Amino acid sequence: MSTYIITAPRVLTGCGATHAPGAVVVDESKIAWVGPASDLPGDWQGGGVERIDPPEATVLPGLIDAHVHLAFGGAIYPLAAVQATTQLDVAATIRAELAELVAAGVTTVRDLGAPRYTDIDTLTRLHNRPRVLTATIPLTVAGGHCHGLGGAVDTLTGIRDLVAANAARGADWIKIMGSGGFTTGAASSPYEPQFTDIQVRAAVDAAHDHGLPVAVHAHGTAAIRQAVAAGVDSIEHCTWMTVDGFDLDHGVVREIADRGIHVCPTINHLARSAAGRLPWPVRRDHLRVMLDAGVQLIPGSDAGIPHTPPRRYPHSLPIYLDLGLSPAAVIDLATRHAAEALRIGHLTGTLAAGLSADLIAVPGDPTRDLNLLTRPILTMAAGHMHYADATPEAEEDTST
């Protein structure tokens, strides 16, 4: 790493200021200065400084994807695929996913479930990469959602022991599979809770005793109610499903808002075309109700599941416009707000002196056209510079 001066027609700091034109000074891994280009201190204009001046560009904080599975690799049956591979294979998948992320302008992710601590073991060997917040092995039940990752527990002692083991291995979050899911099989129902109320409360209390926040996978309304009552910190998916439809509980929505529980709805780039069990018009209307009630959303793509490669996360962000948000508000959700929700706002999410040098440059003004986020010119992750691949990527085939 070295010292850079990045100037651009627009610098969106995420702190309420837009400098036009603006400049960002990066010294090693940190932002040293940000402000109007005309105010650039003379100390930074000497030799030994690399200047970068992307024309007609906007510089803004790096994007944050709050829900990924780096170990899954997009396999049609990800859990079976993970179980059938070696740790070296999983590690190679994680490395490839990280490379995709940084090329797409994503500088921070929260990885919500991986097998056998492969995520931690792989990340400790990599330095030139996006920031990864890990949940290591998620808690589930025997035969339950993602049981193949090694986290099946059925007693209070087992729950507390796995939370403690994850904390000892360096987990940043604790993940609970509150309901079943759609990728495990018939034995796992997304409409019903997997744990008892007492078990979920025990897991949350144990995590908080270790100073760790809790994310709960919850599709079914009953599991959402259970998670809220237990005092979780974020709810993943939050689709309000029942066996025969949906049950959007307005009282629980208000409680989610009042408690400051964040909801990561895991909207991917294909959400608008979703039909079947979770059609987009229904999903969109539920999310509007939650937003109107004051629920705080954080964007996440569930990258790693089938047809959801990490590089497509920026393509999912324009879909939030369907909720009545402005492009600037969506950018804020995917940067500053996501960082604060993930408890790393003191490290990243905005462009300010002393914070990590996590930023991207895109052509044009994304506050006018959010699709520009899908075309990063450059990405910087903790001071490491990554330039866009000059070869246009092939469109993802979603026909299978």
C-alpha positions as CSV (number, residue, x, y, z in Angstrom):
1,M,0.0,0.0,0.0
2,S,1.0,3.6,-0.5
3,T,-0.4,7.1,-0.3
4,Y,-3.1,8.1,-2.8
5,I,-4.9,11.3,-3.7
6,I,-8.2,10.5,-5.4
7,T,-10.0,13.5,-6.9
8,A,-13.4,13.4,-8.7
9,P,-16.2,15.7,-9.8
10,R,-18.3,14.4,-6.8
11,V,-17.3,12.8,-3.5
12,L,-20.2,11.5,-1.4
13,T,-18.9,11.2,2.1
14,G,-22.0,9.6,3.6
15,C,-21.8,12.1,6.5
16,G,-24.2,14.5,4.9
17,A,-21.6,16.3,2.8
18,T,-21.1,16.1,-1.0
19,H,-17.9,17.8,-2.3
20,A,-18.1,18.8,-5.9
21,P,-15.3,18.5,-6.9
22,G,-13.8,16.6,-4.0
23,A,-10.7,14.8,-2.9
24,V,-9.9,11.9,-0.7
25,V,-6.4,11.3,0.7
26,V,-5.6,7.7,1.6
27,D,-2.5,6.9,3.6
28,E,-1.8,3.2,3.9
29,S,-5.1,1.6,5.0
30,K,-6.8,4.7,6.4
31,I,-8.5,7.8,5.1
32,A,-6.2,10.8,6.0
33,W,-8.3,13.6,4.7
34,V,-11.5,14.3,2.7
35,G,-13.0,17.5,1.5
36,P,-13.3,20.0,-1.4
37,A,-10.6,19.5,-3.9
38,S,-9.7,23.2,-3.7
39,D,-9.0,22.8,0.1
40,L,-6.5,19.9,-0.4
41,P,-3.7,20.6,2.2
42,G,-0.3,21.3,0.7
43,D,1.2,18.6,2.8
44,W,-0.3,16.0,0.5
45,Q,0.7,17.6,-2.8
46,G,4.4,16.6,-2.8
47,G,6.3,13.7,-4.2
48,G,5.6,10.1,-3.4
49,V,1.9,10.4,-3.7
50,E,0.0,8.6,-6.4
51,R,-2.8,10.8,-7.9
52,I,-6.0,9.2,-9.3
53,D,-8.4,11.3,-11.2
54,P,-11.3,9.3,-12.6
55,P,-13.1,11.6,-15.1
56,E,-16.8,12.3,-14.6
57,A,-16.8,10.0,-11.6
58,T,-18.3,9.9,-8.2
59,V,-16.4,8.6,-5.2
60,L,-18.4,7.1,-2.4
61,P,-18.1,4.6,0.5
62,G,-17.7,1.0,-0.4
63,L,-20.8,-1.1,-0.5
64,I,-21.8,-3.5,2.3
65,D,-23.7,-6.7,1.7
66,A,-25.2,-7.7,5.1
67,H,-26.0,-11.3,4.2
68,V,-23.8,-13.7,2.2
69,H,-22.6,-17.3,2.3
70,L,-19.1,-17.3,1.0
71,A,-18.7,-21.1,1.3
72,F,-21.8,-22.0,-0.8
73,G,-20.5,-21.1,-4.2
74,G,-23.9,-20.9,-5.9
75,A,-24.4,-24.7,-5.9
76,I,-28.0,-25.8,-6.7
77,Y,-28.0,-27.8,-3.5
78,P,-25.4,-25.8,-1.5
79,L,-25.5,-27.7,1.7
80,A,-25.0,-31.1,0.0
81,A,-22.3,-29.6,-2.1
82,V,-20.4,-28.2,0.9
83,Q,-20.7,-31.6,2.7
84,A,-19.3,-33.3,-0.3
85,T,-16.2,-31.2,-0.6
86,T,-12.9,-30.9,1.3
87,Q,-11.9,-27.9,3.4
88,L,-9.4,-26.9,0.7
89,D,-12.2,-26.8,-1.8
90,V,-14.4,-24.7,0.5
91,A,-11.5,-22.4,1.1
92,A,-11.0,-22.0,-2.7
93,T,-14.6,-21.1,-3.1
94,I,-14.4,-18.5,-0.4
95,R,-11.3,-16.9,-2.0
96,A,-13.1,-16.8,-5.4
97,E,-16.2,-15.2,-3.8
98,L,-14.1,-12.5,-2.2
99,A,-12.5,-11.7,-5.5
100,E,-15.9,-11.3,-7.1
101,L,-17.1,-9.0,-4.3
102,V,-14.2,-6.6,-4.4
103,A,-14.5,-6.4,-8.2
104,A,-18.1,-5.4,-7.8
105,G,-17.4,-2.6,-5.4
106,V,-18.3,-4.5,-2.2
107,T,-15.8,-3.8,0.6
108,T,-17.6,-5.4,3.6
109,V,-19.8,-8.4,4.0
110,R,-21.4,-10.3,6.9
111,D,-21.1,-14.1,6.3
112,L,-23.9,-15.8,8.0
113,G,-23.0,-19.4,8.0
114,A,-20.1,-21.6,6.9
115,P,-18.9,-25.2,7.7
116,R,-16.3,-26.3,10.2
117,Y,-14.9,-22.9,10.8
118,T,-13.5,-22.9,7.3
119,D,-14.4,-19.2,7.0
120,I,-12.2,-18.2,9.9
121,D,-9.4,-20.4,8.9
122,T,-9.4,-19.1,5.3
123,L,-9.7,-15.4,6.2
124,T,-6.8,-15.5,8.6
125,R,-4.6,-16.3,5.6
126,L,-5.9,-13.5,3.4
127,H,-5.2,-9.8,3.8
128,N,-5.9,-8.1,0.4
129,R,-9.7,-8.7,0.5
130,P,-13.0,-7.1,1.7
131,R,-13.8,-7.0,5.4
132,V,-15.7,-10.1,6.5
133,L,-17.8,-10.3,9.6
134,T,-18.4,-14.0,10.4
135,A,-21.0,-16.0,12.2
136,T,-19.0,-19.2,11.8
137,I,-21.3,-22.3,12.5
138,P,-25.0,-21.4,12.8
139,L,-27.2,-23.0,15.5
140,T,-29.8,-25.4,14.2
141,V,-31.5,-28.6,15.1
142,A,-30.8,-32.2,14.0
143,G,-32.0,-32.5,10.4
144,G,-32.9,-28.8,10.4
145,H,-32.0,-26.0,8.1
146,C,-28.2,-26.0,7.4
147,H,-27.6,-28.9,9.8
148,G,-24.8,-30.0,7.4
149,L,-22.7,-27.0,8.6
150,G,-22.2,-28.8,11.9
151,G,-24.3,-26.7,14.3
152,A,-27.1,-29.1,15.3
153,V,-27.8,-28.7,19.0
154,D,-30.8,-29.9,21.0
155,T,-30.1,-29.0,24.7
156,L,-29.5,-25.8,26.5
157,T,-26.0,-26.9,27.4
158,G,-25.3,-27.7,23.7
159,I,-26.6,-24.3,22.7
160,R,-24.4,-22.4,25.2
161,D,-21.4,-24.6,24.3
162,L,-21.7,-23.9,20.6
163,V,-22.1,-20.1,21.2
164,A,-19.0,-20.2,23.4
165,A,-17.0,-22.2,20.8
166,N,-18.0,-19.8,18.0
167,A,-17.0,-16.8,20.2
168,A,-13.7,-18.5,21.0
169,R,-13.0,-19.0,17.3
170,G,-13.5,-15.3,16.6
171,A,-17.2,-15.0,15.5
172,D,-18.5,-11.5,15.0
173,W,-22.1,-12.5,15.1
174,I,-24.1,-15.5,16.3
175,K,-26.5,-17.0,13.8
176,I,-29.6,-18.9,14.8
177,M,-31.7,-20.8,12.3
178,G,-35.0,-19.8,13.9
179,S,-37.2,-21.4,11.2
180,G,-36.6,-24.0,8.6
181,G,-35.5,-23.0,5.1
182,F,-36.0,-23.8,1.4
183,T,-32.6,-25.4,0.6
184,T,-32.4,-28.2,3.2
185,G,-35.3,-30.5,2.2
186,A,-38.8,-31.6,3.4
187,A,-37.6,-32.2,7.0
188,S,-37.0,-28.4,7.4
189,S,-40.2,-26.3,7.3
190,P,-39.7,-22.6,6.7
191,Y,-43.1,-21.9,8.2
192,E,-42.4,-23.2,11.7
193,P,-39.9,-22.5,14.5
194,Q,-37.1,-25.0,14.9
195,F,-36.3,-24.2,18.6
196,T,-38.5,-23.6,21.6
197,D,-38.8,-20.1,23.1
198,I,-36.6,-21.1,26.0
199,Q,-33.9,-22.4,23.6
200,V,-33.8,-19.2,21.5
201,R,-33.7,-17.0,24.6
202,A,-30.8,-19.1,25.9
203,A,-28.9,-18.7,22.7
204,V,-29.5,-14.9,22.6
205,D,-28.5,-14.5,26.3
206,A,-25.3,-16.6,25.8
207,A,-24.3,-14.5,22.7
208,H,-24.9,-11.3,24.5
209,D,-22.9,-12.5,27.5
210,H,-20.0,-12.9,25.0
211,G,-20.6,-9.4,23.6
212,L,-21.9,-10.7,20.3
213,P,-25.1,-9.7,18.4
214,V,-27.5,-12.2,17.1
215,A,-29.0,-12.7,13.7
216,V,-31.9,-15.0,13.3
217,H,-33.0,-16.7,10.1
218,A,-36.8,-16.5,10.2
219,H,-39.3,-17.0,7.3
220,G,-42.4,-18.0,9.2
221,T,-44.4,-15.5,11.2
222,A,-44.2,-17.7,14.3
223,A,-40.4,-17.7,14.2
224,I,-40.3,-14.0,13.7
225,R,-42.5,-13.5,16.8
226,Q,-40.2,-15.8,18.7
227,A,-37.1,-14.0,17.6
228,V,-38.5,-10.6,18.6
229,A,-39.5,-11.8,22.0
230,A,-36.0,-13.3,22.6
231,G,-34.3,-9.9,21.9
232,V,-32.4,-10.7,18.8
233,D,-30.5,-7.9,16.9
234,S,-31.4,-8.7,13.3
235,I,-33.9,-10.8,11.5
236,E,-33.0,-12.3,8.2
237,H,-35.5,-12.8,5.4
238,C,-38.5,-11.9,7.6
239,T,-41.1,-13.0,5.0
240,W,-44.1,-13.5,7.3
241,M,-45.0,-16.9,5.8
242,T,-47.5,-19.4,7.0
243,V,-48.3,-22.9,5.5
244,D,-51.2,-21.5,3.5
245,G,-50.1,-17.9,2.8
246,F,-48.8,-14.9,4.8
247,D,-49.5,-13.4,8.2
248,L,-48.0,-9.9,8.5
249,D,-48.4,-9.2,12.2
250,H,-48.6,-5.4,12.5
251,G,-48.1,-5.6,16.3
252,V,-44.9,-7.5,15.9
253,V,-43.8,-5.0,13.1
254,R,-44.3,-2.2,15.6
255,E,-42.3,-4.1,18.2
256,I,-39.5,-4.7,15.7
257,A,-39.3,-1.0,15.1
258,D,-39.6,0.0,18.8
259,R,-36.8,-2.4,19.8
260,G,-34.5,-1.2,17.0
261,I,-34.2,-4.7,15.5
262,H,-32.8,-4.5,12.0
263,V,-34.3,-6.5,9.2
264,C,-32.2,-7.9,6.3
265,P,-34.8,-8.9,3.7
266,T,-32.2,-10.7,1.5
267,I,-33.4,-9.1,-1.8
268,N,-31.3,-10.3,-4.7
269,H,-31.0,-9.0,-8.3
270,L,-33.9,-11.4,-9.4
271,A,-36.4,-10.2,-6.8
272,R,-38.6,-8.3,-9.2
273,S,-39.2,-11.4,-11.3
274,A,-40.0,-13.6,-8.3
275,A,-43.3,-15.5,-8.5
276,G,-44.5,-18.7,-6.9
277,R,-44.3,-18.8,-3.1
278,L,-42.9,-15.3,-2.6
279,P,-44.1,-13.0,-5.4
280,W,-42.5,-9.6,-5.5
281,P,-45.7,-7.6,-5.2
282,V,-46.5,-9.2,-1.9
283,R,-42.9,-8.9,-0.7
284,R,-42.8,-5.3,-1.8
285,D,-46.0,-4.4,0.0
286,H,-44.8,-6.1,3.3
287,L,-41.5,-4.2,3.1
288,R,-43.4,-0.9,2.6
289,V,-45.5,-1.6,5.7
290,M,-42.3,-2.3,7.7
291,L,-40.6,0.9,6.5
292,D,-43.7,3.0,7.2
293,A,-43.7,1.6,10.7
294,G,-40.1,2.7,11.3
295,V,-38.4,-0.7,10.8
296,Q,-34.7,-0.3,9.8
297,L,-33.8,-2.3,6.7
298,I,-30.3,-3.4,5.8
299,P,-29.6,-4.7,2.3
300,G,-28.2,-8.2,1.8
301,S,-28.3,-10.5,-1.1
302,D,-28.0,-14.0,0.3
303,A,-25.1,-14.4,-2.2
304,G,-23.9,-18.0,-2.4
305,I,-27.4,-19.5,-2.9
306,P,-28.3,-20.6,-6.5
307,H,-28.3,-17.9,-9.1
308,T,-27.1,-15.3,-6.7
309,P,-23.4,-14.7,-7.3
310,P,-21.6,-12.1,-5.1
311,R,-20.9,-9.8,-8.0
312,R,-24.7,-9.2,-8.5
313,Y,-25.2,-7.5,-5.2
314,P,-25.1,-3.9,-6.7
315,H,-27.7,-5.0,-9.2
316,S,-30.1,-5.7,-6.4
317,L,-30.0,-2.2,-4.9
318,P,-32.2,-0.4,-7.6
319,I,-35.0,-2.8,-6.5
320,Y,-35.2,-0.8,-3.2
321,L,-36.5,2.1,-5.3
322,D,-39.7,0.1,-5.5
323,L,-40.2,0.7,-1.8
324,G,-40.4,4.5,-2.4
325,L,-36.8,5.2,-1.4
326,S,-34.7,7.7,-3.3
327,P,-31.3,6.6,-4.9
328,A,-29.5,8.6,-2.2
329,A,-31.4,6.8,0.5
330,V,-30.6,3.4,-1.0
331,I,-26.9,4.4,-1.1
332,D,-27.1,5.3,2.5
333,L,-28.7,2.0,3.4
334,A,-25.9,0.1,1.7
335,T,-23.1,2.1,3.2
336,R,-23.5,4.2,6.4
337,H,-26.6,2.6,7.7
338,A,-25.5,-1.0,7.1
339,A,-22.2,-0.2,8.8
340,E,-24.0,1.1,11.9
341,A,-26.4,-1.8,11.9
342,L,-23.4,-4.2,11.8
343,R,-21.7,-2.3,14.6
344,I,-18.8,-1.2,12.5
345,G,-19.7,2.4,11.9
346,H,-16.6,3.5,13.8
347,L,-14.6,1.6,11.1
348,T,-16.3,2.1,7.8
349,G,-19.4,3.1,6.0
350,T,-18.5,6.7,5.5
351,L,-15.6,8.7,4.1
352,A,-14.0,10.5,7.0
353,A,-10.5,10.9,8.3
354,G,-9.4,8.0,10.5
355,L,-11.8,5.5,9.0
356,S,-10.8,2.5,6.9
357,A,-10.1,3.4,3.2
358,D,-13.1,1.5,1.9
359,L,-14.4,3.3,-1.2
360,I,-15.5,3.0,-4.8
361,A,-15.6,5.2,-7.8
362,V,-18.4,4.9,-10.4
363,P,-19.0,6.7,-13.7
364,G,-21.5,9.6,-13.4
365,D,-23.8,10.4,-10.5
366,P,-25.4,7.4,-8.7
367,T,-27.8,9.7,-6.8
368,R,-29.4,10.2,-10.2
369,D,-29.0,6.7,-11.6
370,L,-28.5,3.9,-9.1
371,N,-27.6,1.5,-11.8
372,L,-24.2,3.2,-12.0
373,L,-23.3,1.2,-8.9
374,T,-23.0,-1.8,-11.1
375,R,-20.1,-0.3,-13.0
376,P,-17.3,0.5,-10.6
377,I,-14.2,2.0,-12.1
378,L,-12.2,1.2,-9.0
379,T,-12.6,-0.3,-5.6
380,M,-10.4,0.3,-2.5
381,A,-10.7,-2.0,0.4
382,A,-8.7,-1.0,3.5
383,G,-6.3,0.9,1.2
384,H,-5.8,-1.9,-1.3
385,M,-6.6,-0.7,-4.8
386,H,-8.5,-2.8,-7.2
387,Y,-9.3,-1.7,-10.8
388,A,-12.3,-2.9,-12.8
389,D,-11.6,-5.8,-15.1
390,A,-11.5,-4.4,-18.7
391,T,-13.2,-7.6,-19.9
392,P,-17.0,-7.3,-19.8
393,E,-18.4,-10.1,-17.7
394,A,-20.9,-12.5,-19.3
395,E,-24.5,-12.1,-18.2
396,E,-25.4,-14.6,-15.5
397,D,-27.5,-17.4,-16.9
398,T,-30.6,-17.7,-14.7
399,S,-32.5,-20.1,-17.0
400,T,-31.5,-23.3,-15.2
